[in-house]
């Protein structure tokens, strides 16, 4: 099954993790590859240790691209995204995992770190019995058209609109 979780609201990664936890509860193995999130620690990094070896997160991203003090050359971010895509391809071919979550892959495409066609060719490799979740803002229409399930997370209200920063354990 192909699922897409997109939109401008908070909760896309959280939704995918929830699907992953549900899958683990059903005896399945889940790999999440994070395409943008960088080396900083978040709650899911600690949670995966509790769910190991059934749930694993691999961060291939180098952090936010071109904002919040990022000074890395764009090509470094693109190379990291390509490494994540190669790992996703290897994961599909190995069939070692039952669910694959490509977290913020939509953002990676929107930012020009990956091209839509390379991800579509990966989707074409999806083996029977493996579920694939694509998250991030700005999902391509081609992904939406191919997906079995599409969810859009809309922002209605958020504390940062009042100048508040994110809360550890809730936002990250």
C-alpha positions as CSV (number, residue, x, y, z in Angstrom):
1,X,0.0,0.0,0.0
2,X,1.2,3.5,-0.8
3,X,0.3,6.3,1.6
4,X,1.0,10.0,1.3
5,X,0.8,12.4,4.3
6,X,1.2,16.0,3.2
7,X,0.0,19.5,4.1
8,X,1.2,22.6,5.9
9,X,0.2,21.5,9.4
10,X,2.1,19.8,12.2
11,X,1.8,16.1,12.4
12,X,2.9,14.4,9.2
13,X,5.9,12.6,10.7
14,X,3.8,11.9,13.8
15,X,1.1,10.3,11.7
16,X,3.7,8.1,9.9
17,X,5.3,7.1,13.2
18,X,1.8,6.2,14.5
19,X,1.2,4.0,11.5
20,X,4.7,2.4,12.2
21,X,3.9,1.8,15.8
22,X,0.6,0.2,14.8
23,X,2.5,-2.0,12.3
24,X,5.0,-3.0,15.0
25,X,2.1,-4.0,17.2
26,X,1.0,-6.3,14.5
27,X,4.4,-8.0,14.4
28,X,5.8,-6.1,11.4
29,X,9.2,-4.4,11.0
30,X,9.4,-0.7,10.1
31,X,12.2,1.4,8.8
32,X,11.9,5.2,8.7
33,X,14.4,7.2,6.6
34,X,14.5,10.9,7.4
35,X,15.4,13.0,4.4
36,X,15.7,16.5,6.0
37,X,15.9,16.1,9.8
38,X,19.5,16.5,10.8
39,X,21.7,15.2,13.5
40,X,19.8,16.8,16.4
41,X,17.9,14.5,18.8
42,X,14.2,14.4,18.9
43,X,11.7,12.3,20.8
44,X,11.4,9.7,18.1
45,X,15.1,9.0,18.2
46,X,14.7,7.9,21.8
47,X,11.4,6.0,21.2
48,X,13.0,3.9,18.5
49,X,15.3,2.4,21.1
50,X,12.3,1.1,23.0
51,X,10.9,-0.4,19.8
52,X,14.1,-1.9,18.5
53,X,14.7,-4.1,16.6
54,X,11.2,-3.7,15.1
55,X,11.3,0.0,14.4
56,X,14.4,1.8,13.2
57,X,15.1,5.4,12.1
58,X,18.0,6.3,9.8
59,X,18.7,10.0,9.4
60,X,20.2,10.7,6.0
61,X,19.3,14.4,6.0
62,X,21.7,17.1,7.2
63,X,19.1,19.4,8.7
64,X,17.1,22.4,7.3
65,X,18.1,23.5,3.9
66,X,19.0,27.2,3.5
67,X,17.2,28.4,6.7
68,X,17.9,28.7,10.4
69,X,21.6,29.2,9.9
70,X,22.2,26.5,7.4
71,X,25.5,27.2,5.6
72,X,26.0,23.9,3.9
73,X,26.3,23.9,0.1
74,X,23.1,22.7,-1.5
75,X,25.0,19.9,-3.2
76,X,25.8,18.4,0.3
77,X,22.1,18.3,1.1
78,X,21.4,16.8,-2.4
79,X,24.1,14.1,-1.9
80,X,22.6,13.2,1.5
81,X,19.1,12.9,-0.1
82,X,20.5,10.6,-2.8
83,X,22.0,8.4,-0.2
84,X,18.7,8.2,1.5
85,X,17.0,7.2,-1.8
86,X,19.7,4.6,-2.4
87,X,19.0,3.2,1.1
88,X,15.3,3.1,0.3
89,X,15.9,1.2,-2.9
90,X,18.1,-1.3,-1.1
91,X,15.5,-1.7,1.6
92,X,12.8,-2.5,-0.9
93,X,14.9,-5.0,-2.8
94,X,16.0,-6.7,0.4
95,X,12.4,-7.1,1.7
96,X,13.9,-7.1,5.2
97,X,11.3,-4.5,6.4
98,X,7.5,-4.6,6.1
99,X,6.9,-0.9,6.1
100,X,9.1,1.9,4.8
101,X,8.6,5.5,5.8
102,X,10.3,8.1,3.7
103,X,10.0,11.1,6.0
104,X,10.0,14.5,4.4
105,X,10.8,13.1,1.0
106,X,8.2,15.5,-0.4
107,X,10.2,18.4,1.0
108,X,13.4,17.0,-0.5
109,X,11.8,17.0,-4.0
110,X,10.3,20.5,-3.5
111,X,13.7,21.8,-2.5
112,X,15.3,20.3,-5.6
113,X,17.4,17.8,-3.7
114,X,15.8,14.8,-5.5
115,X,13.8,14.6,-8.7
116,X,10.2,13.4,-8.9
117,X,11.1,10.7,-11.4
118,X,13.6,9.0,-9.2
119,X,11.1,8.6,-6.5
120,X,8.4,7.4,-8.9
121,X,10.8,4.7,-10.1
122,X,11.3,3.7,-6.5
123,X,7.5,3.5,-6.0
124,X,7.4,1.2,-9.0
125,X,9.6,-1.2,-7.1
126,X,7.3,-1.5,-4.1
127,X,7.0,-5.3,-3.5
128,X,3.8,-7.0,-2.5
129,X,3.5,-7.1,1.3
130,X,5.5,-3.9,1.9
131,X,3.8,-0.6,2.7
132,X,5.3,2.7,1.8
133,X,4.6,6.1,3.4
134,X,5.8,9.4,1.9
135,X,5.6,12.4,4.1
136,X,6.2,16.1,3.9
137,X,4.7,19.3,2.5
138,X,4.1,19.8,-1.2
139,X,3.5,16.2,-2.2
140,X,3.5,15.9,-6.0
141,X,0.3,15.2,-7.8
142,X,1.8,12.1,-9.3
143,X,2.3,10.7,-5.8
144,X,-1.2,11.6,-4.8
145,X,-2.6,10.0,-7.9
146,X,-0.7,6.7,-7.3
147,X,-1.4,6.5,-3.6
148,X,-4.0,4.2,-2.0
149,X,-4.4,6.6,1.0
150,X,-3.7,10.4,1.1
151,X,-4.0,12.5,4.2
152,X,-3.6,16.3,4.3
153,X,-2.6,17.8,7.6
154,X,-3.9,21.4,7.7
155,X,-2.6,24.1,10.1
156,X,-5.5,25.7,12.0
157,X,-3.7,27.1,15.0
158,X,-0.1,26.8,16.3
159,X,1.8,28.4,19.2
160,X,4.5,29.8,16.9
161,X,1.8,32.1,15.4
162,X,2.0,33.9,18.8
163,X,5.8,33.8,18.8
164,X,6.2,30.7,21.0
165,X,8.9,28.1,20.2
166,X,8.3,24.4,19.8
167,X,8.0,22.2,22.8
168,X,10.3,19.2,23.2
169,X,8.4,16.0,23.2
170,X,5.5,17.5,21.3
171,X,7.1,19.2,18.3
172,X,10.5,17.4,18.2
